[in-house]
């Protein structure tokens, strides 16, 4: 081993400044000819925000010197978010895909560095220009914080979460760049993910899925915002926040920044684990089977932990927040406000849909392909084993899918039960077939997907999902819009779509009388019929999968 190789191998993962990958990108992306133009543009925008914000505060809004100094803090934060969170994530995903296309990753695998050191190198090397631009704007923020007499505690809380969010998004970009083959699609997908996190996904918090907002900086920003604005504006914001209380994780009353950091750190660890596994062995799955089950259990815990404390106060219901936004019903008991049963139906259906999506994602990550199984059997025979160990990537994912499906049923049922047994629905109870319906949805949707994916592969499964998941719904919408008399037929046809199974299951669980009569009559029969078909189909697929695995085991002997 050469002296240079020995130095590379000796570099610990935490020594980011000495990492050869970081140094390589520092030399290429921080050259004065390219970096200078970006730095000039960002500094001009930051300088404009800084001086214009202060001038507008003093001369236009009649703020005092302290209040005017706080004016640029939030606009500067937006600029930093665009540079580091949005553009940085896109650069990481696109750069990783480009490295793969150019064969640099294959070369880098031969470098005498630990897998963790390689992950850290790409994590901070690819977006090094965006990190430099972010740091270049920080003096403006620090001056505004000091002259605005903002407590250092709020400043550190906000930017600790900001940096943690940047690391999480960049890790996600690295995973997308490793998985996706097209640089442009990886770039757009990663930037689209950040855009959705800050626009569409937070709306899920209004329907009981509060956890997703902790993947952004929103919770901490909302908490410290009154102390970052001019005192009079801050008092108004503080009063508004008291009307909309934050979620508490199982009633533990953790500070927002603490739980946000924990949530993002757990997902960052999961992303880092995926990358570590891929650097350690190129053809392994992104997640091991035990890790996938643990992450799925964590997701169920946080979904419930952030939703259940909001049930009894009523803050989980969308109509409650709508009324508060318009200054109505400040005292729920006095005004006689109560949520409609349809709100519970929508929230229970959405919870089941998100759980089913998470289950499918984990199934895709841990289900072996045919060539994986073949290599696994040959390796097992090499080591004198008579079967595949259950934790190997090449082992079947059927029992692990069943385990996660059982967790999904438990979380979904507990959420629905807590919602319907709350003080808001004294005359309503879950129907007797609720648990059976949830079991059919989770186990049918999970096991059928797993068996099809393991036996036929991703392309065949993708085409099947397109044919069964989208086309029937499109046809059903067209039929339903043509004539009200054809609505029952449309409901039956739409019941084929797996995305609608949680919604139909929620309709089976929660009795709602104000739904259209045709829907009330057709939906239960359609649901039970299609779930019966799915259970029979899942059983048949599992039998075929067992035969396929036996054939692969026999073929591996040759």
C-alpha positions in Angstrom: 0.0 0.0 0.0 1.4 3.4 -1.0 2.0 6.2 1.5 -1.0 8.2 0.1 -3.3 5.1 0.4 -2.2 4.6 4.0 -3.0 8.3 4.8 -6.5 7.9 3.2 -7.2 4.7 5.2 -6.1 6.4 8.4 -8.5 9.4 8.0 -11.3 8.9 10.5 -14.9 9.5 9.3 -15.3 12.5 11.7 -12.3 14.4 10.3 -14.4 16.0 7.5 -11.8 18.6 6.7 -9.2 15.9 6.0 -11.5 13.7 4.0 -10.0 13.1 0.5 -13.4 13.3 -1.2 -14.2 16.6 0.5 -10.8 18.0 -0.5 -11.4 16.9 -4.1 -14.7 18.7 -4.3 -13.3 21.7 -2.5 -10.7 22.1 -5.2 -13.3 21.7 -8.0 -16.4 23.5 -6.7 -14.7 26.3 -4.8 -12.5 27.6 -7.6 -12.6 31.4 -7.8 -13.8 31.4 -11.4 -17.0 29.4 -10.7 -17.6 30.0 -7.0 -16.9 33.7 -7.2 -19.9 34.4 -9.4 -22.3 32.5 -7.1 -20.8 34.2 -4.1 -21.2 37.6 -5.6 -24.9 37.0 -6.5 -25.8 35.5 -3.1 -23.9 38.3 -1.2 -25.7 40.9 -3.3 -29.1 39.4 -2.4 -28.2 39.0 1.3 -26.8 42.6 1.4 -30.0 43.9 -0.2 -32.2 42.0 2.3 -30.1 43.2 5.2 -30.0 46.9 4.4 -33.5 47.2 2.8 -35.1 45.4 5.7 -33.5 47.7 8.3 -34.4 50.8 6.3 -38.0 49.7 5.8 -38.3 49.0 9.5 -37.0 52.4 10.6 -38.5 54.7 7.9 -41.6 52.9 6.7 -42.9 50.9 9.6 -41.7 53.2 12.4 -39.9 50.4 14.3 -37.3 51.3 16.9 -33.7 50.4 16.2 -34.0 47.0 17.9 -37.2 46.0 16.0 -35.7 47.2 12.7 -32.6 45.1 13.2 -34.7 42.0 13.5 -36.4 42.6 10.2 -33.9 40.9 7.9 -33.7 37.6 10.0 -36.6 35.8 8.4 -35.9 36.8 4.8 -32.3 35.8 5.2 -33.4 32.4 6.6 -35.5 32.0 3.4 -32.5 32.8 1.2 -30.4 30.3 3.2 -33.1 27.7 2.9 -33.2 28.1 -0.9 -29.4 27.8 -1.2 -28.7 25.0 1.3 -31.9 23.0 1.6 -33.2 23.2 -2.0 -30.2 23.7 -4.3 -27.9 21.8 -2.0 -30.1 18.7 -2.1 -30.5 18.9 -5.8 -26.7 19.2 -6.2 -26.1 16.2 -4.0 -28.5 13.9 -5.9 -27.4 15.1 -9.4 -23.7 14.9 -8.5 -24.0 11.4 -7.1 -25.7 10.2 -10.3 -23.1 11.9 -12.4 -20.3 10.1 -10.4 -22.0 6.8 -11.0 -22.4 7.5 -14.8 -18.7 8.5 -15.1 -17.6 5.4 -13.2 -16.1 7.4 -10.4 -18.1 5.5 -7.8 -16.6 2.2 -9.0 -13.1 3.7 -8.7 -13.9 5.1 -5.3 -15.0 1.7 -4.0 -11.3 0.6 -4.4 -10.1 3.5 -2.3 -8.7 2.4 1.1 -11.3 4.3 3.1 -14.0 3.1 5.4 -17.6 3.1 4.1 -18.6 5.7 6.7 -15.7 8.0 5.6 -17.0 7.7 2.0 -20.5 8.6 3.1 -19.3 11.6 5.0 -17.1 12.7 2.1 -19.9 12.8 -0.4 -22.3 14.2 2.2 -20.2 17.3 2.8 -18.2 17.3 -0.4 -20.9 17.4 -3.1 -22.7 20.4 -1.6 -19.6 22.2 -0.3 -20.3 25.3 -2.5 -23.8 25.6 -1.0 -22.4 25.2 2.5 -19.8 27.9 1.8 -22.6 30.2 0.4 -24.7 29.5 3.5 -21.8 30.4 5.8 -21.1 33.6 3.8 -24.6 34.9 4.6 -24.4 34.1 8.3 -22.6 37.4 9.2 -25.7 39.3 8.2 -27.9 37.0 10.3 -25.5 37.3 13.3 -25.4 41.1 13.1 -29.2 41.2 13.0 -29.5 38.8 16.0 -27.0 40.8 18.1 -28.4 44.2 17.2 -31.9 43.0 17.5 -31.2 41.7 21.0 -32.5 38.2 20.1 -31.7 35.6 22.8 -28.9 33.3 21.7 -31.0 30.4 22.9 -33.6 30.9 20.2 -31.0 31.5 17.6 -29.2 28.3 18.4 -32.4 26.3 18.5 -33.5 27.5 15.1 -30.2 27.0 13.3 -29.4 23.6 15.0 -32.7 22.3 13.4 -31.8 24.1 10.2 -28.4 22.3 9.9 -30.0 19.0 10.9 -32.6 19.4 8.2 -30.0 20.1 5.7 -28.1 17.0 6.6 -31.3 14.9 6.4 -32.2 16.3 3.0 -28.7 15.8 1.6 -28.6 12.2 2.8 -31.9 11.7 1.0 -30.4 13.2 -2.1 -27.4 10.8 -1.8 -29.8 7.9 -1.6 -31.7 9.1 -4.6 -28.5 9.7 -6.5 -27.3 6.1 -5.8 -30.7 4.5 -6.7 -31.7 6.6 -9.7 -29.8 6.2 -12.9 -30.8 9.5 -14.6 -29.0 12.6 -13.3 -31.9 15.0 -14.2 -34.6 12.8 -12.6 -32.5 12.5 -9.4 -32.0 16.3 -9.3 -35.7 17.0 -9.8 -36.9 14.3 -7.5 -34.8 15.5 -4.6 -35.7 19.1 -5.1 -39.3 18.1 -5.5 -39.1 16.2 -2.2 -38.0 19.4 -0.4 -40.7 21.4 -2.1 -43.4 19.0 -1.0 -42.1 18.9 2.5 -42.6 22.6 2.9 -45.9 23.0 0.9 -48.1 19.9 0.6 -47.0 17.5 3.2 -47.5 19.9 6.2 -51.2 20.0 5.3 -51.3 16.3 6.5 -50.9 17.7 10.0 -54.4 19.1 9.7 -55.8 15.5 9.4 -54.0 13.9 12.3 -50.6 13.1 10.7 -48.7 15.7 12.8 -45.4 13.9 12.6 -44.6 15.0 9.1 -44.2 18.6 10.0 -41.2 17.6 12.2 -39.3 16.7 9.1 -39.1 20.5 8.4 -38.0 23.5 10.4 -41.6 24.7 10.8 -42.2 23.6 14.4 -39.2 25.3 15.8 -39.6 28.4 13.5 -43.2 28.8 14.8 -42.0 28.5 18.4 -39.2 31.1 18.2 -40.8 33.4 15.6 -42.3 35.8 18.1 -38.8 36.4 19.5 -37.3 37.0 16.0 -39.8 39.7 15.0 -40.3 43.3 16.1 -41.9 43.3 19.6 -45.4 44.4 18.6 -45.6 41.9 15.7 -44.1 39.2 18.0 -46.8 39.8 20.6 -49.5 39.2 18.0 -47.7 36.0 16.8 -47.3 34.8 20.3 -51.0 35.3 21.0 -52.0 33.4 17.8 -49.7 30.5 18.7 -51.5 30.2 22.1 -54.7 29.6 20.2 -53.2 26.8 18.2 -51.3 24.5 20.6 -48.6 22.3 19.4 -48.6 18.5 19.4 -47.0 16.7 22.3 -45.3 13.3 21.9 -47.4 11.0 24.1 -47.9 13.9 26.5 -44.2 14.1 27.3 -44.1 17.9 26.7 -40.8 17.8 24.9 -39.5 21.2 23.5 -40.2 21.5 19.9 -36.6 21.7 18.9 -35.7 18.6 20.9 -38.3 16.4 19.3 -37.6 17.8 15.8 -33.9 17.1 16.2 -34.7 13.5 17.4 -37.1 12.9 14.5 -34.7 14.1 11.9 -31.7 12.4 13.5 -33.5 9.0 13.4 -34.3 9.4 9.7 -30.8 10.7 9.0 -29.4 7.6 10.7 -31.7 5.4 8.5 -30.5 7.2 5.4 -26.9 6.9 6.5 -27.4 3.2 7.2 -28.6 2.7 3.6 -25.6 4.5 2.2 -23.2 2.6 4.5 -24.7 -0.7 3.3 -24.3 0.3 -0.4 -20.7 1.4 0.1 -19.9 -1.8 2.0 -21.4 -4.0 -0.7 -22.8 -2.7 -4.0 -25.5 -5.3 -4.6 -27.0 -5.4 -1.1 -30.4 -4.0 -0.2 -30.7 -0.5 1.0 -32.0 -1.8 4.3 -31.7 -5.0 6.2 -34.9 -6.8 7.2 -34.5 -6.1 11.0 -33.7 -2.4 10.3 -36.8 -2.1 8.0 -39.0 -3.5 10.7 -37.5 -1.2 13.4 -37.9 1.9 11.2 -41.5 0.9 10.4 -42.2 0.5 14.2 -40.7 3.9 14.8 -42.9 5.5 12.2 -46.0 4.0 13.8 -44.9 5.2 17.2 -44.3 8.8 16.1 -47.5 8.9 14.1 -49.5 7.8 17.1 -47.5 9.8 19.6 -48.0 13.1 17.9 -51.7 12.5 17.0 -53.3 11.0 20.1 -52.6 13.9 22.5 -54.6 16.2 20.2 -57.7 14.1 20.2 -59.4 15.1 23.5 -58.6 18.9 23.1 -60.1 18.7 19.6 -57.0 20.2 18.0 -56.6 17.2 15.7 -59.8 18.0 13.7 -59.5 20.2 10.6 -62.7 22.1 11.4 -61.3 23.2 14.8 -58.3 24.8 13.2 -60.5 26.4 10.5 -62.7 28.0 13.1 -59.7 29.3 15.1 -58.1 30.8 12.0 -61.2 33.0 11.6 -61.4 33.9 15.3 -64.5 31.8 16.0 -65.2 29.2 18.7 -62.5 30.3 21.1 -64.4 28.4 23.7 -65.5 25.1 22.3 -67.7 24.2 25.2 -69.6 27.4 25.1 -70.1 27.5 21.4 -71.2 23.9 21.2 -68.7 23.0 18.5 -68.3 19.3 17.6 -66.5 17.6 14.7 -68.6 15.8 12.1 -68.2 12.0 11.8 -67.0 12.5 8.2 -63.8 14.2 9.7 -63.0 11.0 11.6 -63.7 8.9 8.5 -61.3 11.0 6.5 -58.6 10.9 9.1 -58.8 7.2 9.8 -58.7 6.5 6.0 -55.7 8.8 5.6 -53.9 7.2 8.5 -54.4 3.8 6.9 -53.3 5.0 3.5 -50.0 6.5 4.9 -49.4 3.2 6.8 -50.0 1.2 3.7 -47.6 3.4 1.8 -44.9 3.0 4.4 -45.4 -0.8 4.3 -45.0 -0.9 0.6 -41.9 1.2 0.8 -40.3 -1.2 3.3 -41.3 -4.2 1.1 -39.6 -2.7 -1.9 -36.4 -2.1 0.2 -36.1 -5.7 1.6 -37.6 -8.0 -1.0 -34.9 -10.0 -2.9 -34.8 -10.3 -6.7 -34.3 -13.7 -8.4 -30.6 -13.2 -8.9 -30.3 -12.1 -5.3 -31.8 -15.4 -4.2 -29.6 -17.4 -6.6 -26.4 -15.7 -5.2 -27.7 -16.3 -1.6 -28.2 -20.0 -2.1 -24.8 -20.4 -3.6 -23.2 -18.5 -0.8 -25.2 -20.6 1.8 -24.0 -23.8 0.2 -20.5 -22.5 0.2 -20.7 -22.1 4.0 -22.4 -25.5 4.4 -25.8 -24.2 5.3 -29.0 -26.1 4.4 -31.1 -23.0 4.1 -31.0 -19.2 3.9 -30.7 -17.3 7.2 -33.8 -15.2 7.7 -31.7 -11.9 8.1 -29.8 -12.4 4.8 -30.9 -10.1 1.9 -31.5 -13.1 -0.2 -34.0 -14.6 2.2 -37.7 -14.2 1.6 -39.3 -11.1 3.1 -42.7 -12.8 3.6 -42.5 -13.2 7.5 -41.1 -9.7 7.8 -43.9 -8.3 5.7 -46.5 -10.0 7.9 -44.8 -8.6 11.0 -45.0 -5.1 9.7 -48.5 -5.6 8.5 -49.5 -6.6 12.0 -47.9 -3.5 13.4 -49.7 -1.4 10.8 -53.1 -3.0 11.8 -52.3 -2.3 15.5 -51.4 1.3 15.0 -54.4 1.9 12.6 -56.9 0.3 14.9 -55.6 2.1 18.0 -55.8 5.4 16.2 -59.4 4.8 15.0 -60.4 3.5 18.5 -58.9 6.5 20.3 -60.7 8.8 17.9 -64.1 7.2 18.1 -64.0 6.7 21.9 -63.1 10.3 22.6 -65.6 12.7 24.1 -66.4 14.1 20.6 -68.4 11.0 19.5 -70.4 9.8 22.5 -73.0 8.1 20.3 -70.7 6.4 17.8 -68.6 3.3 18.1 -66.5 1.3 15.7 -68.4 -1.4 13.9 -67.8 -5.0 14.8 -66.0 -5.7 11.5 -63.5 -2.9 11.9 -60.5 -5.1 13.0 -61.2 -7.7 10.3 -61.4 -4.9 7.6 -58.1 -3.5 8.7 -56.4 -6.9 8.8 -57.6 -7.6 5.3 -56.4 -4.3 4.0 -52.9 -4.4 5.5 -52.2 -8.1 5.1 -53.8 -8.4 1.7 -52.1 -5.2 0.3 -48.8 -6.1 1.9 -48.5 -9.8 1.1 -49.8 -9.6 -2.4 -47.3 -6.8 -3.2 -44.5 -8.8 -1.6 -45.3 -12.1 -3.3 -45.6 -10.4 -6.7 -42.5 -8.4 -6.3 -40.4 -11.4 -5.1 -41.7 -13.8 -7.7 -41.9 -11.5 -10.8 -39.6 -8.5 -10.2 -40.1 -4.8 -10.1 -41.0 -4.2 -13.8 -43.8 -6.8 -13.7 -45.0 -5.4 -10.4 -44.9 -1.8 -11.7 -47.1 -2.7 -14.7 -49.5 -4.5 -12.5 -49.8 -1.6 -10.1 -50.5 0.7 -13.1 -53.2 -1.6 -14.5 -54.9 -2.3 -11.2 -54.2 0.9 -9.2 -54.9 3.6 -11.8 -56.9 2.5 -14.7 -60.0 1.2 -12.8 -60.2 4.5 -10.9 -60.0 6.5 -14.1 -62.8 4.4 -15.6 -64.9 4.6 -12.4 -64.6 8.4 -12.4 -65.7 8.6 -16.0 -68.7 6.3 -15.4 -69.7 8.1 -12.2 -69.7 11.5 -13.9 -71.8 10.3 -16.8 -74.8 9.2 -14.8 -75.9 9.0 -11.2 -77.5 5.7 -11.9 -74.1 4.2 -12.7 -72.6 5.4 -9.4 -72.9 2.0 -7.7 -71.0 0.4 -10.7 -68.3 3.1 -10.4 -67.9 2.4 -6.6 -67.5 -1.3 -7.3 -64.9 -0.7 -10.0 -63.0 1.8 -7.9 -62.8 -0.8 -5.1 -60.2 -2.6 -7.1 -57.7 0.1 -6.5 -55.4 -0.6 -3.5 -55.1 3.1 -2.8 -58.8 3.2 -1.9 -58.8 0.2 0.3 -58.0 2.2 3.5 -60.8 4.6 2.6 -63.3 1.8 2.1 -62.0 0.2 5.2 -62.6 3.4 7.2 -66.2 3.5 5.8 -66.6 0.0 7.2 -65.3 1.1 10.6 -67.1 4.4 11.1 -70.9 4.5 10.6 -71.7 7.8 8.7 -75.3 8.4 7.8 -74.9 11.6 5.8 -73.0 9.9 2.9 -74.8 9.4 -0.4 -77.3 6.5 -0.3 -75.8 4.7 -3.3 -72.4 4.8 -1.7 -73.7 3.5 1.6 -75.3 0.5 -0.2 -72.5 -0.3 -2.7 -69.3 0.4 -0.7 -69.6 -2.4 1.9 -70.4 -5.1 -0.6 -67.7 -3.9 -3.0 -65.1 -3.7 -0.1 -65.8 -7.3 1.2 -65.9 -8.7 -2.3 -62.6 -7.2 -3.5 -60.9 -8.0 -0.2 -62.0 -11.6 -0.6 -60.5 -11.6 -4.1 -57.3 -10.1 -2.8 -56.9 -12.7 0.0 -57.4 -15.6 -2.5 -55.0 -14.0 -4.9 -52.4 -13.4 -2.1 -52.7 -17.1 -1.1 -52.2 -18.2 -4.7 -49.2 -15.8 -5.1 -47.6 -17.1 -1.9 -48.0 -20.7 -3.1 -46.4 -19.8 -6.5 -43.7 -17.9 -4.7 -42.8 -21.0 -2.6 -42.6 -23.1 -5.7 -40.4 -20.4 -7.4 -38.0 -20.3 -4.4 -37.7 -24.1 -4.4 -36.9 -24.0 -8.1 -34.2 -21.4 -7.5 -32.8 -23.5 -4.7 -32.6 -26.5 -7.0 -31.1 -24.5 -9.9 -28.4 -23.1 -7.6 -27.0 -26.6 -7.2 -25.9 -26.7 -10.8 
